[in-house]
Amino acid sequence: MTRAKAEEYRRRAQEYLELARKISLERDRAVFLDMAQSCQRLAEEQETQEEFTPPPTVEKPQAAAQQQQQVQPKDDDTKE
């Protein structure tokens, strides 16, 4: 899944770069270049996360705790 996300971020980064080339206003161009750079960074983070993601751990089932009941003396037998 992380590889697919990385590819999607790279695709978006490319789209933003293409849009930046077409825009004549410097301020607007800078916004798209910044967005492209952010997408590129996110793609790299996804790939790094994929490389270092440890395999899922399997938890061992724990034995259920058992409770003991103590027999309580009846009050009727002691009163007379």
Distance bins in CASP14 RR format, pairs under 12 A and 6 or more apart:
PFRMAT RR
TARGET T0000
AUTHOR 0000-0000-0000
RMODE 2
METHOD distances of the structure
MODEL  1
1 7 0 0 0 0 0 1 0 0 0 0 0
1 8 0 0 0 0 0 1 0 0 0 0 0
1 46 0 0 0 0 1 0 0 0 0 0 0
1 49 0 0 0 0 0 1 0 0 0 0 0
1 50 0 0 0 0 1 0 0 0 0 0 0
1 53 0 0 0 0 0 1 0 0 0 0 0
2 8 0 0 0 0 0 1 0 0 0 0 0
2 9 0 0 0 0 0 1 0 0 0 0 0
2 42 0 0 0 0 0 1 0 0 0 0 0
2 43 0 0 0 0 1 0 0 0 0 0 0
2 44 0 0 0 0 0 1 0 0 0 0 0
2 45 0 0 0 0 1 0 0 0 0 0 0
2 46 1 0 1 0 0 0 0 0 0 0 0
2 47 1 0 0 1 0 0 0 0 0 0 0
2 48 0 0 0 0 1 0 0 0 0 0 0
2 49 1 0 1 0 0 0 0 0 0 0 0
2 50 1 0 1 0 0 0 0 0 0 0 0
2 51 0 0 0 0 1 0 0 0 0 0 0
2 52 0 0 0 0 0 1 0 0 0 0 0
2 53 1 0 0 1 0 0 0 0 0 0 0
3 9 0 0 0 0 0 1 0 0 0 0 0
3 10 0 0 0 0 0 1 0 0 0 0 0
3 43 0 0 0 0 1 0 0 0 0 0 0
3 46 1 0 0 1 0 0 0 0 0 0 0
3 47 1 0 0 1 0 0 0 0 0 0 0
3 48 0 0 0 0 0 1 0 0 0 0 0
3 49 0 0 0 0 0 1 0 0 0 0 0
3 50 1 0 0 1 0 0 0 0 0 0 0
3 51 0 0 0 0 0 1 0 0 0 0 0
3 53 0 0 0 0 0 1 0 0 0 0 0
4 10 0 0 0 0 0 1 0 0 0 0 0
4 11 0 0 0 0 0 1 0 0 0 0 0
4 43 0 0 0 0 0 1 0 0 0 0 0
4 46 0 0 0 0 1 0 0 0 0 0 0
4 47 0 0 0 0 0 1 0 0 0 0 0
4 50 0 0 0 0 0 1 0 0 0 0 0
5 11 0 0 0 0 0 1 0 0 0 0 0
5 12 0 0 0 0 0 1 0 0 0 0 0
5 39 0 0 0 0 0 1 0 0 0 0 0
5 42 1 0 0 1 0 0 0 0 0 0 0
5 43 1 0 0 1 0 0 0 0 0 0 0
5 44 0 0 0 0 0 1 0 0 0 0 0
5 45 0 0 0 0 1 0 0 0 0 0 0
5 46 1 0 1 0 0 0 0 0 0 0 0
5 47 0 0 0 0 1 0 0 0 0 0 0
5 49 0 0 0 0 1 0 0 0 0 0 0
5 50 0 0 0 0 1 0 0 0 0 0 0
6 12 0 0 0 0 0 1 0 0 0 0 0
6 13 0 0 0 0 0 1 0 0 0 0 0
6 39 0 0 0 0 0 1 0 0 0 0 0
6 40 0 0 0 0 0 1 0 0 0 0 0
6 41 0 0 0 0 0 1 0 0 0 0 0
6 42 1 0 0 1 0 0 0 0 0 0 0
6 43 1 0 1 0 0 0 0 0 0 0 0
6 44 1 0 0 1 0 0 0 0 0 0 0
6 45 0 0 0 0 1 0 0 0 0 0 0
6 46 1 1 0 0 0 0 0 0 0 0 0
6 47 1 0 1 0 0 0 0 0 0 0 0
6 48 0 0 0 0 1 0 0 0 0 0 0
6 49 0 0 0 0 1 0 0 0 0 0 0
6 50 1 0 0 1 0 0 0 0 0 0 0
6 51 0 0 0 0 0 1 0 0 0 0 0
7 13 0 0 0 0 0 1 0 0 0 0 0
7 14 0 0 0 0 0 1 0 0 0 0 0
7 39 0 0 0 0 0 1 0 0 0 0 0
7 42 0 0 0 0 0 1 0 0 0 0 0
7 43 1 0 0 1 0 0 0 0 0 0 0
7 46 0 0 0 0 1 0 0 0 0 0 0
7 47 0 0 0 0 1 0 0 0 0 0 0
7 50 0 0 0 0 0 1 0 0 0 0 0
8 14 0 0 0 0 0 1 0 0 0 0 0
8 15 0 0 0 0 0 1 0 0 0 0 0
8 39 0 0 0 0 1 0 0 0 0 0 0
8 42 0 0 0 0 1 0 0 0 0 0 0
8 43 0 0 0 0 1 0 0 0 0 0 0
8 46 0 0 0 0 1 0 0 0 0 0 0
9 15 0 0 0 0 0 1 0 0 0 0 0
9 16 0 0 0 0 0 1 0 0 0 0 0
9 35 0 0 0 0 0 1 0 0 0 0 0
9 36 0 0 0 0 1 0 0 0 0 0 0
9 37 0 0 0 0 0 1 0 0 0 0 0
9 38 0 0 0 0 1 0 0 0 0 0 0
9 39 1 0 1 0 0 0 0 0 0 0 0
9 40 1 0 0 1 0 0 0 0 0 0 0
9 41 0 0 0 0 1 0 0 0 0 0 0
9 42 1 0 1 0 0 0 0 0 0 0 0
9 43 1 1 0 0 0 0 0 0 0 0 0
9 44 0 0 0 0 1 0 0 0 0 0 0
9 45 0 0 0 0 1 0 0 0 0 0 0
9 46 1 0 0 1 0 0 0 0 0 0 0
9 47 0 0 0 0 1 0 0 0 0 0 0
10 16 0 0 0 0 0 1 0 0 0 0 0
10 17 0 0 0 0 0 1 0 0 0 0 0
10 36 0 0 0 0 1 0 0 0 0 0 0
10 39 1 0 0 1 0 0 0 0 0 0 0
10 40 1 0 0 1 0 0 0 0 0 0 0
10 41 0 0 0 0 0 1 0 0 0 0 0
10 42 0 0 0 0 1 0 0 0 0 0 0
10 43 1 0 1 0 0 0 0 0 0 0 0
10 44 0 0 0 0 1 0 0 0 0 0 0
10 45 0 0 0 0 0 1 0 0 0 0 0
10 46 0 0 0 0 1 0 0 0 0 0 0
10 47 0 0 0 0 1 0 0 0 0 0 0
11 17 0 0 0 0 0 1 0 0 0 0 0
11 18 0 0 0 0 0 1 0 0 0 0 0
11 36 0 0 0 0 0 1 0 0 0 0 0
11 39 0 0 0 0 1 0 0 0 0 0 0
11 40 0 0 0 0 0 1 0 0 0 0 0
11 42 0 0 0 0 0 1 0 0 0 0 0
11 43 0 0 0 0 1 0 0 0 0 0 0
12 18 0 0 0 0 0 1 0 0 0 0 0
12 19 0 0 0 0 0 1 0 0 0 0 0
12 32 0 0 0 0 0 1 0 0 0 0 0
12 35 1 0 0 1 0 0 0 0 0 0 0
12 36 1 0 0 1 0 0 0 0 0 0 0
12 37 0 0 0 0 0 1 0 0 0 0 0
12 38 0 0 0 0 1 0 0 0 0 0 0
12 39 1 0 1 0 0 0 0 0 0 0 0
12 40 0 0 0 0 1 0 0 0 0 0 0
12 41 0 0 0 0 0 1 0 0 0 0 0
12 42 0 0 0 0 1 0 0 0 0 0 0
12 43 0 0 0 0 1 0 0 0 0 0 0
13 19 0 0 0 0 0 1 0 0 0 0 0
13 20 0 0 0 0 0 1 0 0 0 0 0
13 32 0 0 0 0 0 1 0 0 0 0 0
13 33 0 0 0 0 0 1 0 0 0 0 0
13 34 0 0 0 0 0 1 0 0 0 0 0
13 35 1 0 0 1 0 0 0 0 0 0 0
13 36 1 0 1 0 0 0 0 0 0 0 0
13 37 1 0 0 1 0 0 0 0 0 0 0
13 38 0 0 0 0 1 0 0 0 0 0 0
13 39 1 1 0 0 0 0 0 0 0 0 0
13 40 1 0 1 0 0 0 0 0 0 0 0
13 41 0 0 0 0 1 0 0 0 0 0 0
13 42 0 0 0 0 1 0 0 0 0 0 0
13 43 1 0 0 1 0 0 0 0 0 0 0
13 44 0 0 0 0 0 1 0 0 0 0 0
14 20 0 0 0 0 0 1 0 0 0 0 0
14 21 0 0 0 0 0 1 0 0 0 0 0
14 32 0 0 0 0 0 1 0 0 0 0 0
14 35 0 0 0 0 0 1 0 0 0 0 0
14 36 1 0 0 1 0 0 0 0 0 0 0
14 39 0 0 0 0 1 0 0 0 0 0 0
14 40 0 0 0 0 1 0 0 0 0 0 0
14 43 0 0 0 0 0 1 0 0 0 0 0
15 21 0 0 0 0 0 1 0 0 0 0 0
15 22 0 0 0 0 0 1 0 0 0 0 0
15 32 0 0 0 0 1 0 0 0 0 0 0
15 35 0 0 0 0 1 0 0 0 0 0 0
15 36 0 0 0 0 1 0 0 0 0 0 0
15 39 0 0 0 0 1 0 0 0 0 0 0
15 40 0 0 0 0 0 1 0 0 0 0 0
16 22 0 0 0 0 0 1 0 0 0 0 0
16 23 0 0 0 0 0 1 0 0 0 0 0
16 28 0 0 0 0 0 1 0 0 0 0 0
16 29 0 0 0 0 0 1 0 0 0 0 0
16 30 0 0 0 0 0 1 0 0 0 0 0
16 31 0 0 0 0 1 0 0 0 0 0 0
16 32 1 0 1 0 0 0 0 0 0 0 0
16 33 1 0 0 1 0 0 0 0 0 0 0
16 34 0 0 0 0 1 0 0 0 0 0 0
16 35 1 0 1 0 0 0 0 0 0 0 0
16 36 1 1 0 0 0 0 0 0 0 0 0
16 37 0 0 0 0 1 0 0 0 0 0 0
16 38 0 0 0 0 1 0 0 0 0 0 0
16 39 1 0 0 1 0 0 0 0 0 0 0
16 40 0 0 0 0 1 0 0 0 0 0 0
17 23 0 0 0 0 0 1 0 0 0 0 0
17 29 0 0 0 0 0 1 0 0 0 0 0
17 32 1 0 0 1 0 0 0 0 0 0 0
17 33 1 0 0 1 0 0 0 0 0 0 0
17 34 0 0 0 0 0 1 0 0 0 0 0
17 35 0 0 0 0 1 0 0 0 0 0 0
17 36 1 0 1 0 0 0 0 0 0 0 0
17 37 0 0 0 0 1 0 0 0 0 0 0
17 39 0 0 0 0 1 0 0 0 0 0 0
17 40 0 0 0 0 1 0 0 0 0 0 0
18 29 0 0 0 0 0 1 0 0 0 0 0
18 32 0 0 0 0 1 0 0 0 0 0 0
18 33 0 0 0 0 0 1 0 0 0 0 0
18 35 0 0 0 0 0 1 0 0 0 0 0
18 36 0 0 0 0 1 0 0 0 0 0 0
19 25 0 0 0 0 0 1 0 0 0 0 0
19 28 0 0 0 0 1 0 0 0 0 0 0
19 29 0 0 0 0 1 0 0 0 0 0 0
19 30 0 0 0 0 0 1 0 0 0 0 0
19 31 0 0 0 0 1 0 0 0 0 0 0
19 32 1 0 1 0 0 0 0 0 0 0 0
19 33 0 0 0 0 1 0 0 0 0 0 0
19 34 0 0 0 0 0 1 0 0 0 0 0
19 35 0 0 0 0 1 0 0 0 0 0 0
19 36 0 0 0 0 1 0 0 0 0 0 0
20 26 0 0 0 0 0 1 0 0 0 0 0
20 27 0 0 0 0 0 1 0 0 0 0 0
20 28 0 0 0 0 1 0 0 0 0 0 0
20 29 1 0 1 0 0 0 0 0 0 0 0
20 30 0 0 0 0 1 0 0 0 0 0 0
20 31 0 0 0 0 1 0 0 0 0 0 0
20 32 1 1 0 0 0 0 0 0 0 0 0
20 33 1 0 1 0 0 0 0 0 0 0 0
20 34 0 0 0 0 1 0 0 0 0 0 0
20 35 0 0 0 0 1 0 0 0 0 0 0
20 36 1 0 0 1 0 0 0 0 0 0 0
20 37 0 0 0 0 0 1 0 0 0 0 0
21 28 0 0 0 0 0 1 0 0 0 0 0
21 29 0 0 0 0 1 0 0 0 0 0 0
21 32 0 0 0 0 1 0 0 0 0 0 0
21 33 0 0 0 0 1 0 0 0 0 0 0
21 36 0 0 0 0 0 1 0 0 0 0 0
22 28 0 0 0 0 0 1 0 0 0 0 0
22 29 0 0 0 0 1 0 0 0 0 0 0
22 32 0 0 0 0 1 0 0 0 0 0 0
23 29 1 0 1 0 0 0 0 0 0 0 0
23 30 0 0 0 0 1 0 0 0 0 0 0
23 31 0 0 0 0 1 0 0 0 0 0 0
23 32 1 0 0 1 0 0 0 0 0 0 0
23 33 0 0 0 0 1 0 0 0 0 0 0
23 35 0 0 0 0 0 1 0 0 0 0 0
25 31 0 0 0 0 1 0 0 0 0 0 0
25 32 0 0 0 0 0 1 0 0 0 0 0
26 32 0 0 0 0 0 1 0 0 0 0 0
26 33 0 0 0 0 0 1 0 0 0 0 0
27 33 0 0 0 0 0 1 0 0 0 0 0
27 34 0 0 0 0 0 1 0 0 0 0 0
28 34 0 0 0 0 0 1 0 0 0 0 0
28 35 0 0 0 0 0 1 0 0 0 0 0
29 35 0 0 0 0 0 1 0 0 0 0 0
29 36 0 0 0 0 0 1 0 0 0 0 0
30 36 0 0 0 0 0 1 0 0 0 0 0
30 37 0 0 0 0 0 1 0 0 0 0 0
31 37 0 0 0 0 0 1 0 0 0 0 0
31 38 0 0 0 0 0 1 0 0 0 0 0
32 38 0 0 0 0 0 1 0 0 0 0 0
32 39 0 0 0 0 0 1 0 0 0 0 0
33 39 0 0 0 0 0 1 0 0 0 0 0
33 40 0 0 0 0 0 1 0 0 0 0 0
34 40 0 0 0 0 0 1 0 0 0 0 0
34 41 0 0 0 0 0 1 0 0 0 0 0
35 41 0 0 0 0 0 1 0 0 0 0 0
35 42 0 0 0 0 0 1 0 0 0 0 0
36 42 0 0 0 0 0 1 0 0 0 0 0
36 43 0 0 0 0 0 1 0 0 0 0 0
37 43 0 0 0 0 0 1 0 0 0 0 0
37 44 0 0 0 0 0 1 0 0 0 0 0
38 44 0 0 0 0 0 1 0 0 0 0 0
38 45 0 0 0 0 0 1 0 0 0 0 0
39 45 0 0 0 0 0 1 0 0 0 0 0
39 46 0 0 0 0 0 1 0 0 0 0 0
40 46 0 0 0 0 0 1 0 0 0 0 0
40 47 0 0 0 0 0 1 0 0 0 0 0
41 47 0 0 0 0 0 1 0 0 0 0 0
41 48 0 0 0 0 0 1 0 0 0 0 0
42 48 0 0 0 0 0 1 0 0 0 0 0
42 49 0 0 0 0 0 1 0 0 0 0 0
43 49 0 0 0 0 0 1 0 0 0 0 0
43 50 0 0 0 0 0 1 0 0 0 0 0
44 50 0 0 0 0 0 1 0 0 0 0 0
44 51 0 0 0 0 0 1 0 0 0 0 0
45 51 0 0 0 0 0 1 0 0 0 0 0
45 52 0 0 0 0 0 1 0 0 0 0 0
46 52 0 0 0 0 0 1 0 0 0 0 0
46 53 0 0 0 0 0 1 0 0 0 0 0
47 53 0 0 0 0 0 1 0 0 0 0 0
72 78 0 0 0 0 0 1 0 0 0 0 0
73 79 0 0 0 0 0 1 0 0 0 0 0
END
